[in-house]
Amino acid sequence: MVTLAGVLGTLSGLRFVAPELEPAVTIATALAMHVTYAVICRAFAATRGWNSVAWGVAGLVGGIPTVAALVVLIARQGD
């Protein structure tokens, strides 16, 4: 459980802002954050006409690094 908390905490960014959280709290909060990242990725991708389902899954699995990559891609593409 500690390893899962570490992985999810790192991918969500939660481990960097609240490293003192108990593993169970870290896991629950990180999972909620990953769902939020999936929604953000899906919405951003849909506005660009990209595959929103694939980006949503990537956001769910990849967390904050995926959101950052998507934002960079959008910024590089421009309007």
N, C-alpha and C positions, 0 to 999 in steps of 0.2 A: 504494500500500500504506500509505503514511503517513496518507492521508486516511481510509481504512477503519479503521485503528488508532485514529485520533482519534475517529471517530464511535462505534465500538464501545466504546472506552475510556470515553467520556463517558456513553453509555447504560447501561453496566454499573456505573459508579461507580469502575472501576479506575483511570481517569486521575487521579482525585482522591487516591487513596491510594498509587499507585505510578507517578508520571508519568515516571520515569526508565527504564521498561522499553523494550526494543527493540520495534519495530512487530510483528514476527512473534510474539513472546511475548505482547504485548498482545492481538493478534487471537485467538490460541489460548486464552488465559485468559478473555478476554471472551466468546468463544463458549461455553465451558464454563459460565460464570456465567449466560449467557442461557438455557441449557438448564435450569439450576437454577431460575432465576426462573420459567420456564414451568411446571415441576413444582410450585413453590410456589403460583403463581396457580391452576393447575388444581385442586390439593388444597383450597385455601381456597374456591374457587367451588363445588366439589362439596359441601362441607360445608354450604353455604348453599342448595343446590338451584339454583344459577345454571348457565348454560351453561359447563361446564368446558372444553370444547374451544376455544370462542372466547376465554376468559380465558387458556388455555394458549398459544394463538397470540399473543395480545396480550403476554403475559409474555416470549415468545421474541423478539418484535420490539421491544417497548418497554423491556425491561429494568427497572431499578430504579424509574423513574417509574411504570410500570404496577403494580408490586407496592405502591408507596406509595399509589397511587390506590385499589387494591383494599382495602388495610387501612383507609383512611379511610372508604370506603363501608361496610365491615363495621362499623366503630366507630360510624358515624352510624346504621346500621340497628339496632344493639343486638340483644339477645336477646329 
